[in-house]
Amino acid sequence: MPVLIVVLAALVDLAIRIAAIIVIPRNRKPTAAMAWLLAIFFIPYIGVLFFLLLGSSKLPKKRMEKQGTVNRMISEGVAGMDLTTGRTEWPEWFASVVTLNTSLGAVPLVGGNTAHLFGDYRGSIAAITAEIEAATTFVHVEYYIVSLDDTTKDFFAAMEAAVKRGVTVRLLADYIACKRTVGREATFAELDRIGVSWNFMLPVQPFKGKYQRPDLRNHRKIVVVDGRVGFMGSQNLIDRSYLAPKNLKRGLQWQELVARVTGPVVSGMNAVFLSDWYSETDEMLLSERVPADTIPLDTSPNALECQVVPSGPGFEGENNLRLFLELLHSAQKRIIITSPYFVPDEAMMYAITSACQRGLEVQLFVSEIGDQGPVYHAQRSYYGALLAAGVRIWLYPAPYILHAKHFSIDEDVAVIGSSNLDIRSFALNMEASLMVRGASFVAQMREVEEGYRNVSRELTRAEWDKEPGRSTVLDGLARLTSALQ
């Protein structure tokens, strides 16, 4: 009998390995497929369990169909609309980037916008709070993390006052992220008390029929007020330390960047919120759609052309990765990237290093320390190749986590939003990026980058070459596991 059990176990193990070789590489990147195969071959039963839980990076079919419905509605709503006036001034490559974004995310590029950057943590929350205090019809709030604390209490008070004035206030927050946040019960009890209509995004509640891969998250940060002003960026609605005991112990503080935007592009930001609301509630809020051609245009010489690019597992392609790659290949002079979690795929690494070889100036801003060990070490595993190619790496000093997410090329195109330049943001997170064309906006971003540079230190190749072997081994192992998607 024991011999039979051993034989059966061996046969099951062999069957698992053969099935894995057949199933896993199908429609999956080679690096991800190899990582999953290694996991299953080294720890077959545990590896299979994790693959069944985490192996699919797509949302359920019903969610995908909803996204398709929303995309069609957006496309139909903008059919024949052209709110761009500067096409003759575009670089040759820019039109193809706009077409790519429109085909992927359905939201068109529009002109006549303004944008102002906030790098002050409390200042950005105060700016949003002021707009909510002036709201007359609706407030749409969407964050990965929402928390009631000393930093955000005025924001909550503004929402309460708006509700009392008869303004509709809706809020979306990521389920898993908020469940892990300090004070979560008090936060959502307060939303109920003040009359905000709220829902969780991507809830993992199998007994309520709501389930998808549990690490697929909605990472977007969007606020729209009355359809006249919007905010997008990297910042969550929470204290700068996130109030987590481990962060408080280390004295960590998050450094962010948020854009305040007016003009027709606010329609696209609102459309992303409405699509997420529909996905979670089945409510199609047609009365709160704001057509782009009804929003006043900025006609000044500094008016900006903007395009919202939603991305994530609700789409067939990796919209944000495709946008970033197209911009990297199109850059003619310089590329400056800021990302708290920089774990590129092979295509992005080739694009960045090729840019250096084409003679471009390439700079990368990252944090000197990390708040997530595996991601921090995976990120470090790319430093050697980047430095060898000629990328200048700037390390933002402790105790700050440089959580801002933006990307500029040459002198007139930039992207800001919620998306990191890592595999998770490309494939697993729902993100929102804002592409902006306009020298005045890039000039603002250059000021922000110069501020980073003034407080950061540059990592040199000579310093990196002295890294101890144990550190590089750990970095390499983290890099391998980062491909599990």
JOCORWO-V451384 format. One record per residue. RES is the residue in one letter. OMEGA is omega in degrees with one decimal (999 if undefined). D_CENTER is the distance of its C-alpha to the mean C-alpha in whole Angstrom. Layout:
res-><RES/RES>
omega-><OMEGA/OMEGA>
d_center-><D_CENTER/D_CENTER>
This chain:
res-><M/P/V/L/I/V/V/L/A/A/L/V/D/L/A/I/R/I/A/A/I/I/V/I/P/R/N/R/K/P/T/A/A/M/A/W/L/L/A/I/F/F/I/P/Y/I/G/V/L/F/F/L/L/L/G/S/S/K/L/P/K/K/R/M/E/K/Q/G/T/V/N/R/M/I/S/E/G/V/A/G/M/D/L/T/T/G/R/T/E/W/P/E/W/F/A/S/V/V/T/L/N/T/S/L/G/A/V/P/L/V/G/G/N/T/A/H/L/F/G/D/Y/R/G/S/I/A/A/I/T/A/E/I/E/A/A/T/T/F/V/H/V/E/Y/Y/I/V/S/L/D/D/T/T/K/D/F/F/A/A/M/E/A/A/V/K/R/G/V/T/V/R/L/L/A/D/Y/I/A/C/K/R/T/V/G/R/E/A/T/F/A/E/L/D/R/I/G/V/S/W/N/F/M/L/P/V/Q/P/F/K/G/K/Y/Q/R/P/D/L/R/N/H/R/K/I/V/V/V/D/G/R/V/G/F/M/G/S/Q/N/L/I/D/R/S/Y/L/A/P/K/N/L/K/R/G/L/Q/W/Q/E/L/V/A/R/V/T/G/P/V/V/S/G/M/N/A/V/F/L/S/D/W/Y/S/E/T/D/E/M/L/L/S/E/R/V/P/A/D/T/I/P/L/D/T/S/P/N/A/L/E/C/Q/V/V/P/S/G/P/G/F/E/G/E/N/N/L/R/L/F/L/E/L/L/H/S/A/Q/K/R/I/I/I/T/S/P/Y/F/V/P/D/E/A/M/M/Y/A/I/T/S/A/C/Q/R/G/L/E/V/Q/L/F/V/S/E/I/G/D/Q/G/P/V/Y/H/A/Q/R/S/Y/Y/G/A/L/L/A/A/G/V/R/I/W/L/Y/P/A/P/Y/I/L/H/A/K/H/F/S/I/D/E/D/V/A/V/I/G/S/S/N/L/D/I/R/S/F/A/L/N/M/E/A/S/L/M/V/R/G/A/S/F/V/A/Q/M/R/E/V/E/E/G/Y/R/N/V/S/R/E/L/T/R/A/E/W/D/K/E/P/G/R/S/T/V/L/D/G/L/A/R/L/T/S/A/L/Q>
omega-><177.2/179.9/179.7/179.3/179.6/-179.4/179.2/179.1/179.3/179.6/177.5/178.9/179.3/-180.0/178.5/-178.0/179.9/179.2/-179.9/-179.8/-178.8/-170.4/-167.8/-177.6/-174.4/177.6/179.7/178.9/-178.3/-178.9/178.7/179.2/-179.1/179.2/178.6/179.1/177.9/179.1/-177.8/-179.5/-178.6/179.2/-166.8/-174.8/177.8/179.5/178.5/179.6/179.9/179.1/178.9/179.1/-168.6/-170.5/-179.3/179.9/180.0/175.4/177.6/-175.1/-179.1/178.9/178.9/179.4/177.3/178.8/176.9/177.7/179.3/-179.8/179.0/179.4/178.6/-178.6/179.2/-178.2/-177.9/-179.6/179.3/-179.0/177.2/-178.5/176.1/-176.4/-172.8/-175.3/-178.1/179.9/-177.5/166.8/-174.9/-174.6/-168.7/-179.5/-180.0/176.6/178.7/178.8/178.0/-178.3/-178.5/-179.9/-178.7/-171.7/176.0/-175.9/-175.6/170.2/178.7/178.4/176.2/-176.6/170.3/177.4/178.2/-176.7/174.8/174.3/179.0/-171.8/-179.6/-179.9/180.0/178.0/178.4/179.8/178.3/179.1/179.7/178.9/177.9/178.0/180.0/-176.1/-180.0/-176.8/-179.7/173.2/177.9/-175.3/179.0/179.8/171.8/179.9/176.3/-179.1/172.7/179.4/-177.2/-179.3/-172.3/-173.0/178.7/176.4/178.8/178.6/178.6/176.4/179.5/-179.9/178.9/178.8/-179.7/177.7/-178.5/177.8/175.5/179.6/178.8/-177.6/174.1/178.9/-178.4/-174.2/-175.1/-177.5/-178.4/177.6/-179.3/-172.4/177.3/177.0/-174.8/-178.6/-179.8/-179.0/-174.2/170.6/178.2/177.0/176.3/-176.0/-174.7/172.9/175.6/174.4/-173.0/176.5/172.2/173.7/179.2/179.3/175.1/-176.6/-173.1/-179.0/174.7/179.1/-179.5/-177.8/169.4/177.9/-169.1/178.7/168.1/-172.5/172.0/-170.0/-174.3/174.4/-174.9/169.4/176.9/-179.6/175.5/-175.5/-177.6/-178.9/179.9/177.8/175.3/177.3/-173.0/-167.1/173.2/-180.0/-175.0/176.5/-174.9/178.1/-172.8/175.2/177.4/-178.5/-179.1/177.9/179.4/178.9/-179.6/-178.5/-175.6/177.1/-178.1/176.2/-170.3/171.0/-177.3/176.6/170.3/-170.6/170.0/179.2/-175.2/-178.5/177.4/176.3/179.1/177.2/178.8/179.7/178.1/177.7/-177.0/178.6/178.2/177.6/178.0/-179.4/-176.1/-171.2/-173.0/177.0/175.2/-172.3/-176.2/-177.6/-178.6/170.2/179.7/-179.9/-176.1/-176.0/174.9/-177.6/-178.0/179.6/167.0/-176.8/-179.5/178.5/-178.8/178.4/-173.8/170.5/-172.4/177.4/176.0/-179.4/174.3/179.8/177.4/-175.7/174.0/179.1/-179.3/-177.3/177.2/-170.4/-177.6/178.3/-179.9/177.0/-177.6/179.7/-179.5/179.0/178.5/-178.9/-176.7/-176.9/-178.3/-175.4/-175.6/177.2/177.4/-173.3/171.6/-178.6/179.9/-179.3/-173.9/179.2/-172.7/170.3/-174.9/-177.8/-179.8/177.8/178.0/-179.3/-178.5/-178.9/176.5/177.4/176.0/-178.6/174.3/177.6/-179.0/170.8/-179.6/178.7/179.7/175.0/177.4/178.4/176.0/177.6/-179.0/175.2/178.1/-172.4/-177.4/-179.3/179.6/-179.1/176.0/178.5/-179.0/-177.5/179.7/-173.5/-177.6/-179.2/179.6/179.7/179.4/180.0/-179.9/177.2/175.0/-176.5/179.2/-177.3/179.7/-165.7/170.5/5.4/-175.8/168.9/178.8/-173.3/178.1/-176.7/179.1/-165.0/179.4/175.1/180.0/-175.4/-176.1/178.1/179.1/176.9/174.3/179.0/-175.9/-169.5/168.3/172.2/178.8/-174.5/179.5/-179.2/-179.8/-168.8/-168.3/-177.0/167.6/-174.1/173.5/179.7/177.2/175.6/-176.1/171.5/179.9/-176.0/-178.6/178.8/179.1/176.4/174.6/-178.7/176.9/176.9/177.9/-179.7/178.3/175.3/175.5/-175.4/-176.8/-179.2/-177.5/171.2/-178.0/175.1/-178.7/178.3/179.2/178.4/-177.9/-179.5/179.6/179.0/179.5/-177.3/-178.5/179.5/-178.3/175.6/178.3/177.4/-178.6/178.2/178.3/179.3/-179.4/-177.2/-179.9/-177.9/179.8/-177.7/999>
d_center-><55/53/53/52/49/48/48/46/43/44/44/40/39/40/39/35/35/36/34/31/32/32/29/26/26/26/23/21/20/23/22/20/24/25/24/24/28/28/27/30/32/33/32/33/33/30/28/29/28/24/24/25/23/20/21/19/16/16/17/20/22/23/19/19/22/21/18/20/22/20/19/23/24/21/23/26/26/25/28/30/28/28/26/26/29/29/28/31/30/27/27/28/24/22/24/23/19/19/21/18/16/18/19/16/14/18/17/19/19/22/24/25/22/22/19/20/17/18/17/20/18/21/21/18/19/22/22/20/23/25/24/24/27/28/27/29/28/25/22/18/16/13/11/10/13/16/19/23/24/26/23/22/25/26/23/24/27/26/25/28/30/29/29/33/33/32/29/27/24/21/18/16/14/13/16/16/14/16/19/19/19/22/24/22/26/27/23/24/27/27/25/28/30/29/29/25/24/21/20/18/15/15/18/20/24/26/29/28/27/23/22/19/18/17/14/12/10/9/6/6/8/11/15/18/21/24/22/23/20/17/14/10/9/8/11/12/15/17/19/18/20/18/22/21/25/24/22/25/27/25/25/21/20/16/16/13/13/13/14/17/18/21/22/22/18/18/19/16/14/17/17/13/14/18/16/15/18/20/18/19/22/24/25/24/24/26/28/25/23/24/25/24/27/28/26/28/28/28/30/31/30/27/25/22/21/17/15/12/11/9/8/9/12/14/14/17/15/12/11/8/11/14/13/12/15/17/17/18/21/22/22/25/26/23/19/17/14/13/10/11/11/12/13/14/16/19/19/16/19/22/20/20/23/25/24/25/28/28/29/26/25/22/20/17/17/16/17/21/20/18/17/16/19/18/15/17/20/18/17/20/22/20/22/25/25/23/25/28/27/27/23/24/21/21/21/20/23/23/23/20/16/14/11/10/8/10/12/16/19/22/23/22/18/15/11/9/6/3/2/5/8/9/11/9/6/8/10/10/7/7/4/6/7/11/13/16/20/22/24/24/20/20/23/21/18/21/23/19/19/23/23/21/23/26/25/24/26/26/26/29/30/33/31/29/32/33/31/33/33/32/28/28/29/26/23/24/25/21/20/22/20/17/18/19/16>
